């Protein structure tokens, strides 16, 4: 899909034609300009040649149909991936990538194994949402939520990510509410500080995964540069400025970060009333020996958080049978 030249192709046409073309892409979700029968044939042919709408993707559907993973081939042949999560309450969340690969090298993540190739453009990010919007449309459903929790670190591609968010949120494009869009960062402080000044209702999430610097630095090398206290200070400043809740994602990894001591340490640093912990059972990935915490260990971990009056939830684990952990599907192609 490439609509970068759309404005150039349409510049000499009446404004209503421009509006029709944009509605065809973002509202009607057409996969081919020939479907836009309200446009002149010659224009459709030119648009198909210069601004193709096809998305080259392979998809895997989980056995219980609650998740779909897409591996998208970009124009330069590089691969990214995106996941659709279908919740029992009717929400349909698309988890998008912001980079090809990732430079952070987190020990639990398959994406880091592929290294970093480049940042995605705004439309390469939006394309992932459009792919699943088309998929859901066939069943009369819509994308309701978008999370930037796929391949890459969003705040290392800050400007393009924010441009993509505006397209996703815009009423005359995909029209997904800002409060239904979330950006997750491993703790890029400059990005958090900049995001606090945006005046947006888009949600901020922090990939935490460890309650102290020693363990977090082992799991996430970025912590050596942006250590935990600095990240929490930046989040506190964000909350002070925006008055908005911040979610902290915590993967539960067997015998790594799921001990009673880990839970007590987590409770100690999560006492801010606008902090919210999202516990996630680890999805095994290639390239490491990590495994998800046991049911008994998760239960005990949650009891400690509850005893300390920490606001938390446990995210249902999607798509283990379709390699839904970040980077697995794209990495498999290699």
C-alpha positions as CSV (number, residue, x, y, z in Angstrom):
1,X,0.0,0.0,0.0
2,X,1.4,3.4,-0.9
3,X,-0.7,6.6,-0.9
4,X,2.2,9.0,-0.4
5,X,1.5,10.4,-3.9
6,X,-2.2,10.8,-3.4
7,X,-2.2,14.5,-2.9
8,X,-0.1,15.0,-6.0
9,X,-2.4,12.9,-8.2
10,X,-5.5,14.7,-6.9
11,X,-4.2,18.3,-6.6
12,X,-5.9,19.5,-9.8
13,X,-9.3,17.9,-9.0
14,X,-12.3,19.4,-7.2
15,X,-12.2,19.1,-3.4
16,X,-15.1,16.7,-3.4
17,X,-13.0,14.2,-5.4
18,X,-10.3,14.4,-2.7
19,X,-12.9,13.8,0.0
20,X,-14.3,10.8,-2.0
21,X,-10.8,9.3,-2.4
22,X,-10.0,9.6,1.3
23,X,-13.4,8.1,2.3
24,X,-12.7,5.2,-0.1
25,X,-9.5,4.5,1.8
26,X,-10.3,5.1,5.4
27,X,-14.1,4.7,5.6
28,X,-15.0,2.2,2.8
29,X,-11.7,0.4,3.3
30,X,-11.4,-0.6,-0.4
31,X,-8.5,-2.8,-1.3
32,X,-8.4,-1.7,-4.9
33,X,-9.3,1.6,-6.6
34,X,-11.5,-0.3,-9.1
35,X,-13.9,-0.7,-6.2
36,X,-14.3,3.1,-6.1
37,X,-16.9,3.1,-8.9
38,X,-17.9,6.8,-8.2
39,X,-14.4,7.9,-9.5
40,X,-13.8,8.2,-13.3
41,X,-12.2,5.1,-14.8
42,X,-9.1,7.0,-16.0
43,X,-8.5,8.3,-12.4
44,X,-9.0,4.8,-10.9
45,X,-6.3,3.5,-13.3
46,X,-3.9,6.3,-12.4
47,X,-4.5,5.8,-8.7
48,X,-4.0,2.0,-9.0
49,X,-0.6,2.7,-10.7
50,X,0.6,5.5,-8.5
51,X,-1.1,4.9,-5.2
52,X,-1.9,1.2,-4.8
53,X,-4.0,0.1,-1.9
54,X,-3.1,-3.6,-1.8
55,X,-1.4,-4.8,1.4
56,X,0.9,-7.8,1.0
57,X,0.3,-9.8,4.1
58,X,0.1,-13.4,5.5
59,X,-2.1,-14.1,8.4
60,X,-2.4,-16.8,11.1
61,X,-5.6,-17.2,13.1
62,X,-5.6,-18.7,16.5
63,X,-7.6,-21.9,17.2
64,X,-10.2,-20.1,19.2
65,X,-10.4,-17.2,16.8
66,X,-9.6,-14.7,19.5
67,X,-6.5,-13.4,17.8
68,X,-5.0,-13.0,14.3
69,X,-1.4,-12.2,13.5
70,X,-0.4,-10.6,10.3
71,X,3.1,-10.5,8.7
72,X,3.2,-7.6,6.3
73,X,5.8,-7.2,3.6
74,X,6.7,-3.5,3.0
75,X,7.6,-2.0,-0.3
76,X,11.3,-2.5,0.3
77,X,10.8,-6.2,1.1
78,X,11.2,-5.8,4.9
79,X,8.8,-7.6,7.2
80,X,6.8,-6.3,10.1
81,X,4.0,-7.8,12.1
82,X,0.8,-6.8,13.8
83,X,-1.8,-8.6,15.9
84,X,-5.6,-8.3,16.2
85,X,-7.0,-9.3,19.7
86,X,-10.7,-9.9,19.9
87,X,-12.0,-9.4,23.4
88,X,-15.1,-11.1,24.9
89,X,-16.5,-7.7,25.7
90,X,-16.7,-6.8,22.0
91,X,-13.5,-4.7,21.7
92,X,-11.1,-5.4,18.8
93,X,-7.6,-4.2,19.6
94,X,-4.9,-3.9,17.0
95,X,-1.3,-4.1,18.3
96,X,1.0,-2.3,15.8
97,X,4.7,-2.1,15.2
98,X,6.5,1.2,15.0
99,X,9.9,0.0,13.7
100,X,11.3,-2.8,11.6
101,X,13.1,-4.7,14.3
102,X,14.1,-3.0,17.5
103,X,17.4,-1.6,18.8
104,X,16.7,-2.3,22.5
105,X,17.6,-6.0,22.7
106,X,15.3,-6.9,25.6
107,X,16.1,-10.5,26.7
108,X,12.5,-11.7,26.6
109,X,11.6,-10.3,23.2
110,X,12.0,-12.1,19.8
111,X,12.0,-8.8,17.9
112,X,15.4,-7.8,19.4
113,X,17.0,-11.0,17.9
114,X,16.5,-9.5,14.4
115,X,18.2,-6.3,15.2
116,X,17.1,-2.9,14.0
117,X,16.5,-2.0,10.3
118,X,14.6,1.3,10.2
119,X,11.7,3.4,11.4
120,X,8.3,3.0,9.9
121,X,6.6,5.9,8.1
122,X,3.3,7.1,9.5
123,X,1.3,5.3,6.7
124,X,3.3,2.1,7.2
125,X,2.0,2.2,10.8
126,X,-1.6,3.1,9.7
127,X,-1.5,0.4,7.1
128,X,-1.5,-2.2,9.9
129,X,-4.7,-0.9,11.3
130,X,-6.3,-0.7,7.8
131,X,-5.4,-4.3,7.2
132,X,-7.4,-5.5,10.2
133,X,-10.1,-2.9,9.6
134,X,-10.7,-4.6,6.2
135,X,-10.5,-8.0,7.9
136,X,-13.1,-7.1,10.5
137,X,-15.4,-5.4,8.0
138,X,-16.1,-8.7,6.4
139,X,-17.8,-9.8,9.6
140,X,-19.5,-6.4,10.2
141,X,-17.1,-5.5,13.0
142,X,-14.6,-2.5,13.5
143,X,-11.3,-1.8,15.1
144,X,-12.0,-0.2,18.5
145,X,-8.6,0.1,20.0
146,X,-5.0,0.5,18.9
147,X,-1.9,-0.2,21.0
148,X,1.7,0.6,20.1
149,X,3.2,-2.5,21.7
150,X,4.5,-4.4,18.6
151,X,7.9,-4.4,17.1
152,X,10.1,-1.4,18.0
153,X,10.3,1.4,20.5
154,X,7.6,4.0,19.6
155,X,9.4,6.9,21.3
156,X,12.5,6.3,19.1
157,X,10.3,7.0,16.2
158,X,8.4,9.7,18.0
159,X,7.3,12.1,15.2
160,X,6.1,9.3,12.8
161,X,4.2,7.6,15.6
162,X,2.4,10.8,16.6
163,X,1.5,11.5,12.9
164,X,0.1,8.0,12.7
165,X,-1.9,8.5,15.8
166,X,-3.5,11.6,14.4
167,X,-4.5,9.7,11.2
168,X,-5.9,6.9,13.3
169,X,-7.8,9.3,15.5
170,X,-9.0,11.8,12.9
171,X,-12.8,11.7,12.4
172,X,-12.4,12.0,8.6
173,X,-10.0,9.0,8.5
174,X,-10.1,6.0,10.9
175,X,-11.9,7.8,13.7
176,X,-10.7,5.8,16.6
177,X,-11.0,7.7,19.9
178,X,-7.7,9.0,21.4
179,X,-8.6,7.4,24.8
180,X,-8.7,4.0,22.9
181,X,-5.1,4.5,21.6
182,X,-2.1,3.6,23.8
183,X,1.6,4.1,23.3
184,X,4.0,1.8,25.3
185,X,7.6,2.8,25.9
186,X,10.5,1.0,27.6
187,X,11.3,4.3,29.3
188,X,12.6,6.8,26.8
189,X,12.6,9.8,29.1
190,X,12.8,12.4,26.4
191,X,9.8,10.8,24.7
192,X,7.8,10.8,27.9
193,X,8.6,14.5,28.6
194,X,7.7,15.4,25.0
195,X,4.5,13.4,25.1
196,X,3.4,15.2,28.3
197,X,3.3,18.4,26.3
198,X,1.2,17.1,23.5
199,X,-2.2,17.8,25.2
200,X,-3.6,14.5,23.9
201,X,-5.9,12.0,25.4
202,X,-3.8,9.1,24.1
203,X,-2.7,6.7,26.8
204,X,0.8,6.2,28.1
205,X,2.1,2.8,29.1
206,X,5.5,1.8,30.5
207,X,7.1,-1.6,29.8
208,X,8.4,-2.3,33.3
209,X,8.8,-6.1,33.8
210,X,11.1,-5.7,36.8
211,X,10.8,-3.9,40.1
212,X,14.5,-3.0,40.6
213,X,17.4,-1.8,38.6
214,X,19.6,-4.9,38.8
215,X,16.9,-7.2,37.4
216,X,15.5,-4.7,34.9
217,X,19.0,-4.0,33.5
218,X,19.5,-7.8,32.9
219,X,16.1,-8.1,31.1
220,X,16.2,-4.7,29.4
221,X,19.6,-3.2,28.6
222,X,18.0,0.3,28.1
223,X,17.6,0.5,31.9
224,X,21.3,1.1,32.2
225,X,20.8,4.4,30.4
226,X,17.3,5.2,31.7
227,X,17.3,3.6,35.2
228,X,14.1,3.0,37.1
229,X,14.1,6.0,39.3
230,X,14.6,8.4,36.3
231,X,11.7,6.7,34.5
232,X,9.4,6.9,37.5
233,X,10.3,10.6,38.0
234,X,9.5,11.3,34.3
235,X,6.1,9.4,34.7
236,X,5.3,11.4,37.9
237,X,6.0,14.6,36.0
238,X,3.8,13.4,33.2
239,X,1.0,12.7,35.7
240,X,1.4,16.0,37.4
241,X,1.0,17.8,34.1
242,X,-1.7,15.7,32.5
243,X,-3.6,14.2,35.5
244,X,-3.8,11.0,33.5
245,X,-3.4,7.4,34.7
246,X,-0.3,5.5,33.4
247,X,-0.3,1.7,32.9
248,X,2.8,-0.3,33.8
249,X,3.1,-3.6,31.9
250,X,4.7,-6.5,33.9
251,X,5.5,-9.8,32.2
252,X,5.4,-12.7,34.6
253,X,8.4,-14.9,33.8
254,X,8.9,-18.2,35.8
255,X,11.7,-18.0,38.4
256,X,12.9,-14.6,36.9
257,X,10.6,-11.8,38.2
258,X,7.7,-13.6,39.9
259,X,9.0,-14.2,43.4
260,X,7.3,-12.9,46.6
261,X,10.2,-10.4,47.0
262,X,9.6,-9.2,43.4
263,X,6.0,-8.7,44.2
264,X,6.8,-6.7,47.4
265,X,9.3,-4.6,45.5
266,X,6.8,-3.9,42.8
267,X,4.1,-2.9,45.4
268,X,6.6,-0.5,47.0
269,X,7.3,1.5,43.8
270,X,3.6,1.4,42.5
271,X,2.0,3.4,45.3
272,X,1.0,6.4,43.1
273,X,-2.8,6.4,42.9
274,X,-2.6,7.0,39.1
275,X,-0.3,4.0,38.6
276,X,-2.0,0.9,37.2
277,X,-0.3,-2.5,36.8
278,X,-1.1,-4.8,34.0
279,X,0.2,-8.3,34.7
280,X,0.8,-10.4,31.5
281,X,1.6,-14.1,31.5
282,X,4.8,-14.5,29.4
283,X,4.3,-15.9,25.9
284,X,7.4,-18.2,25.2
285,X,9.5,-17.0,22.3
286,X,12.4,-18.5,20.3
287,X,15.9,-17.6,21.3
288,X,15.6,-17.8,25.1
289,X,14.7,-20.3,27.9
290,X,12.1,-18.1,29.6
291,X,8.7,-19.7,30.5
292,X,5.5,-18.3,31.9
293,X,4.9,-18.2,35.6
294,X,2.9,-21.1,37.1
295,X,-0.7,-20.6,38.1
296,X,0.1,-20.9,41.8
297,X,3.0,-18.3,41.5
298,X,0.7,-15.9,39.7
299,X,-1.9,-16.3,42.4
300,X,0.6,-15.5,45.1
301,X,2.0,-12.6,43.3
302,X,-1.5,-11.1,42.9
303,X,-2.3,-11.7,46.5
304,X,0.7,-9.6,47.6
305,X,-0.3,-6.7,45.3
306,X,-3.8,-6.9,46.5
307,X,-2.7,-6.9,50.2
308,X,-0.7,-3.7,49.4
309,X,-3.7,-2.1,47.7
310,X,-2.0,-1.8,44.3
311,X,-4.4,-1.3,41.4
312,X,-3.8,-4.1,38.9
313,X,-5.4,-6.4,36.4
314,X,-4.2,-9.5,34.6
315,X,-4.3,-9.5,30.8
316,X,-5.6,-12.6,29.1
317,X,-2.9,-14.3,27.0
318,X,-3.7,-14.1,23.3
319,X,-2.5,-16.3,20.5
320,X,0.1,-18.6,21.9
321,X,-0.6,-21.1,19.1
322,X,0.1,-18.4,16.4
323,X,3.3,-17.1,17.8
324,X,1.7,-13.9,18.9
325,X,4.6,-12.7,21.0
326,X,6.3,-9.7,19.5
327,X,8.6,-10.5,16.6
328,X,8.0,-14.3,16.4
329,X,6.1,-14.4,13.1
330,X,8.3,-12.0,11.2
331,X,11.5,-13.6,12.6
332,X,10.3,-17.0,11.5
333,X,10.3,-15.9,7.8
334,X,14.0,-15.0,8.1
